[in-house]
Amino acid sequence: MAEELTEYQGPATMEKITSLAKRRGFVFQSSEIYGGQNGAWDYGPLGIELKNRIARFWWKEMTQLHDEIVGLDAAILMHPRTWEASGHVENFTDPLVDCKKCKTRFRTDMIPEENLEKKICPECGGELTDMRKFNLMFKTHIGPTEDNAGLIYLRPETAQGIYVNYKNIIQSNRMKIPFGIAQIGKAFRNEIVTKNFIFRTCEFEQMEMQYFVKPGTDVEWFNEWKKRRWAYYEKLGVKTDHLRWHQHGPDELAHYAKDAYDIQYLFPMGWRELEGIHNRTNYDLTRHTEYSGKDLQYIDQDNNNDRYIPFIIETSAGLTRTLLMLLCDAYDEEKVADKGDDDDWRTVLRFHPEVAPVTAALLPLMKKDGLAELALDIRNELKEDFATGYDQAGAIGRRYRRQDEAGTPFCITVDYQSKDDGTVTLRYRDSMEQIRVPRAALAEKIRQEIKGYKRGR
Ligand code: ATP
């Protein structure tokens, strides 16, 4: 086995990614004109396309390709008892300390042990407060009065929406164990430290799948889902030497978990969690039985009506965090000429074509002589099947660079020959290779290229 990388060595830095994301309209700071809102980000035209495509890729992988997994979209606002039952009211806390002098707030697990012991601020040397527990759930009120009767939480994970619906889904869809429920949606956490761009934010999106299994088969299914989730990242074309497993030690395990592994990715700032695979046992459904008074046992009609509370294997990935990972993973700088100026280098996002925000961009060599009209006509034809772009401004080389930077895998150039013989140039983002393709064969050619895509570097 190849030795594990200890440090990120690629061309990306968080500064470059943040600036490219803003410049090209992937991600903007929330409420920027008011100085920005901490922990919140807005997804621009390229960002929302990328996010939607990642979500679609995950959804297909987790539902369409599994007969026994169905989808759900549960509400963000849930009955507050949910969060008592789940243990979040009591346990979903971070330990924190504040500096009395500079007022900076720290998570205790993020500052050196010595500073904690001596109560010295790692930033300014001022005195630190005693450690206290801070609940990460956002609270708000429902109804006209702001009293405790109307207290409600913004969900800190999407999973509970699945658990409270598990009986509904068994009944409406006649599900038999083992089966899964998948969901993509927003979650909110009052994170104390929100740095590294969109890595850790207060408002984010999760892609979670909860798999309900018979007790005793949970370890086997846990291992199976570990394998499948790793294979998913390979399919996404992510650099596999930038992926690794991290098993939770006893002090890291969540209150509900019997075993947990994270898939970590080597970001420019180091190895960080991307997704968690958890054996949540029967903890959640047992607690919901207790708190709701409803019988949440599964009745196994194929086995003498055996009754049991299923164990749950959870795969929980961040959608917005995956987007950041893909920006870092795709980012490349490549020397393409030797003229001694800025044009010698190109910045390219090597996204898998399945998730690239724009699949094919139409570029007429000239605006005049009917080339623009022809390019727009081809674009109209491809629109039904692909996300297309169009650019007629500036030198063709510059336009290729702009598409490279947006991660567009295919450019289609329309020139004078196109008018004569009906062929166009198909230019590949990764290799910069160009071939001539008859217009009539273009859509099928792109489809094949997407299907057979292998990343070069
Ligand atoms: P961390 O230790 O990073 O706070 P966690 O272990 O609490 O994360 P989980 O509760 O397992 O995270 O959440 C599952 C996934 O949701 C994470 O792997 C991550 O991709 C995503 N996620 C969690 N918290 C955030 C956040 N504040 N911002 C963005 N994504 C998040």
Residues whose N, C-alpha, C, O or C-beta is under 5 A from the ligand:
A	BS01	ATP	R189 E191 I198 F199 R200 T201 F204 Q206 E273 L274 E275 G276 S316 A317 G318 R321
